[in-house]
Structure formats: structure tokens, C-alpha cells
Amino acid sequence: MGKPTGFLEYDRRDRRYEPAADRVVHYREFIVPLSDGELSTQGARCMDCGIPFCHQGCPVNNLIPDWNDLVYKSDWQSAIEVLHSTNNFPEFTGRICPAPCETSCTLNIDDKPVAIKTIECAIVDKAWEQGWIKPQVPERRTGKRVAIVGSGPAGLACAQQLARAGHQVSVYEKADRIGGLLRYGIPDFKLSKKLIDRRQSQMRTEGVEFHTHAHVGVTIPIATLRADYDALVLAGGCEQPRDLPIPGRELQGIHFAMDFLTRNSKRVQGSYVAEDDFISAHGKRVLVIGGGDTGSDCIGTSNRHGAKSVTQIEILDKPPVKEDKGLTWPDWPNKLRTSSSQEEGCDRHWNVLTKAFVGDDQGRVKAVKYCLVRWDKDAQGRWQMSEVPGSEAEFQVDLVLLAMGFVHPVHDGMLDALKAEAGLELDPRGNVKAPTEGAEAYLTSIPGVFGAGDMRRGQSLVVWAIREGRQCARAVDEWLMGRSDLPR
């Protein structure tokens, strides 16, 4: 694969970013791509490792060595065909996936994996530029109708696959535009929304119908969809945020991260957001509680607002700077990672437990009381948290953003209605219960109703959503037709 000695001859090179001082004044993507020649060289680094562990690291099982070799040989058109055989939307994953494939790369044993994510993104971007990506309109129609609730990556992947199989597919989205978390949850500087619009146009030509402002379970009864369609796919995502019920939670200036991000993204994309409803970080001391990707998006957005300062706290231990490869490779390791948003300006702290919010005379948050914690294993080997005596303190804040993840899908409306009307089963975590293997793959407890993506598996990655959408499409096709030619 690639050049047999390429990994010995060429050093790893990756995309660069615009300088932080330049990029924080706009919401455009700021990646500086590699040239075609540089990409060919990076493809040459893919070694003939015998067992391509990158396959198991990638949730959609991308054929990574194959398209690395094709890029090395400058056969870009064949590369996009191979890439699309496993991934409907590589322009999304090539930008926002954390690249577990690179973690699993054999060359990551010495911290120099192939620049897989960069090559993937370059393949699909070139394919769009050259006009190689065309709508795939089915030669025949089956006459079967499928409704998909949710237009995030799981819903879109499922819809595209089913439309190409010849089914009449309708996607229902409660927001005003298609994309789900891709549209309003992920900031524009990480993912240009033109990419979503372009795929939506392609899918329309393939026969997919999109319905926006269509809140199933609220403005559209779920019973109507069950009656009008032959199959129904629940792909609405995992949107119930984890709250922080401590003293002072009711104070003004404390918001869930997604409320902050969504309002900002709508303004950036030209939608009207009233001044009273907009959440601004301009000139404020911002505290982000939670150390994940959503927290990083809050940091990048706050810096673009012109925040006075941004602080991020995490209750867990600070991860090691370098993992023990002998213990972790080829699996995803716990290690210190710094996002592009954190590089732009952020004060990060670990082992911090938020105890209470303190308000001023107007009912607005002005400070946070906290203490430090430590984590130790008990006799059974389970991690237990304890407060560090004498570590109590507080610091001043003007805006608090809760970015502590999501616990399960929103139950009010659609899921509660399905539970009451048809006995929909949820798993112990509150997600839609559906297996992923066997004859009833992705089928819920209700015949003809399927579940996929974060609504089924819980909060996860875009690449996992695409995988589940594709696999669910095959399951629906088999259920409707008795067989399926769609890839799993």
C-alpha cells in the first residue's frame, strides 16, 4: 500500500490553521490545506502493515489503505469512489471527526500516523471541485414509503441510502433548516454549512423530500406518520442536556451550551435572533463547565464574541500528555488534547467541582463557588471522588455555559407518544431500545419503527451516526423488500 518504504522516507505532515489572531475575527473555516503533491507524499506513508488496524478504528470501516494508495498514485477519481463506498459524507467527517483511525494507525506506535483525516477531506473536496460527485437516481421505484424523523448525519445517511434503493423517502426536521447538530450545534468555523446545502441538493435530486418546521410529536402527530408510511426511522439525536442542580442554578446568565451555540449559529447563517433571546459573551468573564467538544465550541464562539476571559473547568483528572502505547494502542486513549478553540485562548483547570452559583442584586450570576477533588480507587477497583479539604474558593464570572454532555433523547412529545400508544421500549439510559445485529437489527419494539444514531446509542460522534444511518437503511430495506443490496 502506498510506497513500501514511504513511511521511512517521508515525515508526517498535516493541514495547518490560520493564525489564531486572524481567525477569531470571523466564522469561516480556517484550515490551510496541503497541496496535491504533499498529499500524494502523505499517501505514500501508508505502509503495508499486514493488518490495517485503521479499519477497526474507523466506525464506518473506511477502506483507508486503498484510497491512500490511490492518492499516492494521483488517481483521485477512483479514490472518491472507494471513499464513498463506505461513507456518504466524508466532507463532514474529514472536518469534524476526531480521527480514531489515526489513533489505530500502525505508525501511531511512534506518534507519526498517516494523515488519514486530511487525505479523506482532500479527496472529497477535490471530487466536488471536479464535478465527479453526481446524484445517484435509482433506476426503479419500489413504491414503498419511508419517513425519517431527524435530519442529522444519521437521518441523512439513512435517507440517502434508502432513496438510492428506490424507496420514497421523506425527512422531517423540527428546525427551519436541514442538518440537525451539523447545522446549528457545530460552529460554522468548524464546518461550513454550504457543505450541508450541497448534499441536500444532491439528495433532493435522488428523490428525498425534506420537511422543515415539522416537529413530530408536537406539530405533527406521530400516529400520522405511522399511518402514512410503510416504515418509520427515529433518528432525532440525543438532545437532553445534563444539568447542574446546585444552589443558584436559577440565576440569570447560566445557560446550556447548545442554547448558546444554536442562537449564535442562526445569526451567523443569516437567521433573525432577537436581541433579548441572543446570548452574548462580549466583554464577559465566561466559565465553560465541561471539557468535551461542545465545551471547545463554546470557547471558540466566546472568543469570537470578544469575551473578556474564558475559563474551562473539568471535574476529572488532567489526562496524561502522552499515553502508554503498550497498554492503549490501537484503541482510543485517554490523553491530553488541545482543540483549535482552546489554542485561541482559554484558561483550563481540572479536578474542579462546582458547588454553588452566587448572584448579584439583580439576580444575575456573579461568581462560582468551587472546590478541588481527587479520584481514588476503592477496594473493588472503582473510582471514587472526594473533596480536597481546605480547597474551597470562588471566582468571578458573568456568563456560565453548561457543556457537560447529553443524557438521552428528549422524551416529551414523540417518544412519550410512541410509548403510550404503541409500547415503545427505552433502554436503561433512556435511549430508544433497538439491537444492531440479527434479523431485527435497528428495529424497535414497534413493528416497522426503527431507531438509529444518537437517539438509539446515546451521545456519540458524527461518524458513528453515519454508520448507524447506513446500517439502519439496510435493515429497513430488508424489512420492506425481504432482501437488500445496500452495503452494511
N, C-alpha and C positions, 0 to 999 in steps of 0.2 A: 504494500500500500504506500502511495506516495513514492518518495525516493528512499531506497533501502537504508542509505546512510545519512538521510536528510537530518534526522534528529541529532546526529553527531556534528554536522557541518553548520547548521543554522541555529541561531538563538531564537528564543520565543520573542515575538513582537505582537503587540496588541494595539487596538484603537486608542487614541488619546482623547482628552477632553479639552475644550476651550478653557483658558484661564478662568479661575473662579470669579475674579473681579469683573470679567467680561460677561459671563453667563448669568450672573444673578440679577442682571438688569432686564432680562427678557424671559419668556416662557417657551422659546423654541428648543428643539433638540440641539445638543451641543457636542455631539460626538464628532471627532475628526477621523474619517475612515482611512484605511490603508489603501495603497494603490493596487492595481491588478497584479503587478509584478511582486509586490510584497505579500499579497495574499497567496499567490502561487507558491512562493517560498515557504510560507507557513503551512500550506497544504502538504508540502514535501516532508514536513517534520513528522507526519503521521507514520509511525513505524509499523512494521509487520510483527505485531506483538503476539500473534497466535490466538489469544482470547481477547477480543475487543471489549474490555470492561465498560467502555463508554456506552455500549448498548444497554447495559443494565442500569447505568447511572441516569440515562435519559428516559423519563416516563413514557414518551411516545415511541421509544425504541428506534430513534433515527438511525439510518444506515450511515453512520458518521465516517468510517474509513472509506466508504465508497465515494461519497461526494468530496472528501478531502483529496482523494486521488484524482478525481475529475477536475477539480480546481487547479491542482498541480499541473495537470496536462492542458489547462485553459479550455476545457470543454464545459463551459458554463451552462449551456442549454441542456445537456444531459444531467448536469448537477441539479438543476431545479426540478427535473422530472423525478430524480431519486429522492430529493428532499420532500417534494410534495406527496410522495407515495406514503409517507408516514405522518406528515404534519400539514394541516390545512392552512395554518397561518404562521409561517416561520418569521415573517416580519414582526410579529408580536414577540415571540419567544427570543428572537435574535436581539431584542432590545431590553426586555424586562425579566427574562428568565435568569435565575441565579447561577445557571450552568452547572448542575450536578454532574453533567457529562465530563466536564473538565476535571472535577474532583476525582472521577473514576478513571481518568486517562492514565495509562501506564507511565507516561512521562511525568505525571504529577508525583511520582515517588520521590523525585528530587526537585519538586516545586516548579517544573517547567512544562506544564501540559500544553498540548496543541491548542491554539487559539480557536477552539471549535465554535464558540458563540459568534465571534467576529466573522468567521468564514460563512457560517449559516446566514447571517444577516446580509453579507455581501452578495451571496448567491441570489437571494430573493429580491434584493433591491435592484440588482443588475437585470434580473428577469423582467421586472416591471418596466424598467427603463427601455429595454429592448423590445417590449411588446410580446414576449413569449407566453405570458400568462393570459389565457383566454377562458371565457365561460365554458363549462362543460355541460352542455344541454343534453339531457337524456334522449335517446332515440325513440323511446316509447314511454307512455304513461301507464301507471298501474291502476289508476282510478281510486287509489287509497288516499285518505286524507289524514294528516298528522298535525297536531297542534303542539307547539313548544313554548313553554312559559319561561321567559328569561332570555335575554339576548347577549349574555356574557360569552366568554370563549367556549364554554360547554354547550350552550344553546346554539351558538353559531356553527360550531363544528358539526354538531348533530344535524342541524338543518341542512347544511351543505351536502353532507353525505347522503341524507335521505332524499333530497331533491335530485341528486345525480343518479339515485336508484330508480327514479321515475315517480316518486310519490308527490302529492300536492302538499306542500309544507307551509304552514303559517306560524310566524313567530310573534308572540305577544310580549310587549315591553311596557312597564308602567311609566317609565320616564319619557321625556319628549324626544329622545334620540336613541338610536341603537348602540349597543356596546356594553351595557352593564358597568361593571367595575372598570373595564378598559376605558370607557368614555369619561366617567366623572370621578372615579376613585383614584386612578393613576394620573399624576400631573402631566400636562402637555409637554413639559421639558424632558420627560422620560419616554413619552410615546405620543407622536403627532397623531391627532385624530383624523387627519386626511387618510391615514392607513386604514382606519375602520370604514370610512366612507367609500373608499375604493373597493374593499371587499364586499361591502353591502351592495354596491352597484353590480359587481360580478354575480353575486348570489341572486339578485333580482332577475338578471337575465337567465339564470339557471332555473328560475321558476319559484323562488322563495318569496312569499308575501310577508311584509313587515307591518305590524300594527303597533303604533306608539300611543302613549296616553291610555294604555289598555291595562289597567290594574286588575288582574284576575283575582277574584275573591273579594274585590271591593266594588269596582265599577262594572266588572263582567263576572257573573256567577260562574263558578267552576262547573256547575251542573250543565251549563250551556255548552261548554267545550266538550264535555264528556258525551253529550248527546249529538253534537255536530261532527265529531271526528272519530275516525277508526282507532286512533291511538293518541295518547297524551304523554308528553315528556315534561317532567318537572325539573327545570334547570335554573331555578331562580336565585341561586347563590346562598351564601351564609352571611346574613346581614345584621344579626342581633349582637350589638357590641357588648363587650364585657364592661360592666360599670364598676365604680369605686364608691360603695356606700359607706362613707365615713362622715364625721361631723363637718358641716359646711358645704356639703355637696350641692345644696340648693342655691348657692351664691351665683350671681351673675359673673360671666367671664370664664365659666367652666363648660367645656363643650366636648362632645365626642369628636374624634379625629375626622371621621367621614363627613360629618356636618360641615366642618371647616373646609375640607378638601373639595367637597361637591360644590359648595357655593362659589369657591374660587374658580374651579374649572368651568362652571357655567359662564361666569363673567369672561374668562379668557376666550371661551368659544363663542362669545357674542350674545349670550342669552341675558335677559334682564334679570337682575337680582336687586331687590330693593335695598336701600342703604341700611334700613333698620334690620334687615334679615342677613346682611353680609357680615362675616366675622373677619375683622382686620387685625393683623399683628403689627401694623405700622407704629413704630415708636414704643412698643411694649416689651416688657420682660416676659418672654414666653417660656413656659415649662411644658415639655412633652413627657408624658408618663408612658413608658413602653419603649423597648429597644428594637423593635422589628422594622420591617419595610414601611409599614404605614407611618410609624414614627419618623422615619427618614423623610418620607414625603411631606410631612408636616414641617420638618426643619427646612427643607428646600423652599417650600412655599412661604414660610415665615421670613426667611432671608430675602426673598423677592418682594415681600411686602415692605421691607425696611424695618424689621424688628430691632429694638434696642439691644436685645441679647436673646440667645436661645440656649436653653439648658435641657438636656435629656437625661432622665433617670431610669434605671432598671433595677428590679428587686433581686435579680440573680447575681451570681459571682461574675466578675470580669473574666471572659474566656481567655485561654492561653493565646499568646501571639502566634505560636506555631504548634500544630497538632503533633501527636505521636503517630507517624505514618504506619509504624508496625502494628498499632492497635486499631487504626481507623480506616486506612485505605483498603478497598476502593469506595467505602461508604462516606456519606456526608459527615464531616467532622464538626465538632464544637470548637470554633476558633474565633479570634478577634477579627472582625471585618469592619471596614470603614467605607461607608457609601459615599457617592459623589456629593450628596447633600450634606453629609457630616463634614466632608472636606471643605465645604464652603463656609463653615463657621458654626461651631456648636461646642458647648461645654458638656462633656459626658461623665456620668457618675454611675457606679454600680453598688449593689448591696444597700439600696436605699428603700425604706418602707415609708410610704406616705401615711401620716397619722391623722391629719385634720387640715381643713382649709379655714383660713381666717379672713373675715370680711371687714370692710370699712363701714362708715355710717350710711352709705348709700346702698348697701347690700351687695357690693362687688368684692370679688376676691382680691386680697392684697398680699397674702402671704401663705406659705405652706409649712406646716409643722411636720417634721420627719425624724426618723432615727435610722441608724445603721443596723444591719442584720448580718448574721453569719449562718452558713449552711454546714451541717454536720450529719453524718450517718448514724442512725440508731442501731440497736442490736440486730435488727433484721436487715440492715443494709439500706434502709430507706432514708432519703434526705429529709432532714427536719430543720426548720428555720427558727432562730432565736434572736432576740434583740440584744444589741451590744449595750451593756449598762453605761449610762452617762453619755450616750451619743445623741441624745435628743437636741434638736436645734430647729431653726426655721429660716427660710429665706424669702425675699420679697418677689412677688410675681404680679403680673397684670392680666395674663391670659394663660389658662391651663387647657391642654389638649390631651384627652384620654385616648391613648393608642395602645390598648392592652389586648387587642385581638377581638375575635368574634366567637360567641359560644355555640350558636346553632342558627338555622334559618329562622326568619320571622314566622311565628305560628299564627298570629292574628290574620284572619281573612281566609286565604286559600287553604292552608294546611289544616286549620281548625275545621273548616267546612268539609274537607275531604275526610277528616277523622270522624266527624259527626254523621255525615251522610253515607259514607262507604267503608268506614273502619280502617282508614289509613294507619299503618303502624309506623312508629318512630323508634329509633334505636335509643339506648340508654343516655346518649348525649343530646337527644332531641333532634337528630337529623332524620331525614327520610330513610326508612329502612329498605334496602334492596341489595341483593348479593351481586357479585361481579363475575361469577363463574356459573357454569352449568346451563341447563335448559331454561332457567328463569333468570338469567343474567339481567341486571338492571331493572327487573320487574318488581314493582312494589306489591304490597298485599292486595291491591286492587287490580283485577284483570284489565289489561290494556293501558295501565298507567305506569310509566317508567320514571326513574329518578337518576340524575347524573350530575356530576360536578360537585361544587361545594355544598349544594343542598343535600347531597347524599353522603359525601365523605367528610364534610366539615371544612373549616378554613384551610386553604391549600394554595398551590401555585397555579398560574395560568397554564403551564404545560400539563399539569395533571388534569385540569378542566378539559383541555383539548383531547387528551387521551380518553377521558370518560365519555365525552361527547361522541367521539368516533366509535367507541365500543358500544355505546348505547344505541347508536344508529344501526349498527349491525344487528343488535338484539331486536330492535323494533322491526327491521326489515324481515328477519326470520319469523317473528311472531305474526306479521301480516301475510307473508307470502309462503311460509313453510320452508324457505331456504334463502340464502343471501350470498351474493358475490362481493359484498363490501368487505374490505380488509378489516381485520380486528385489531 
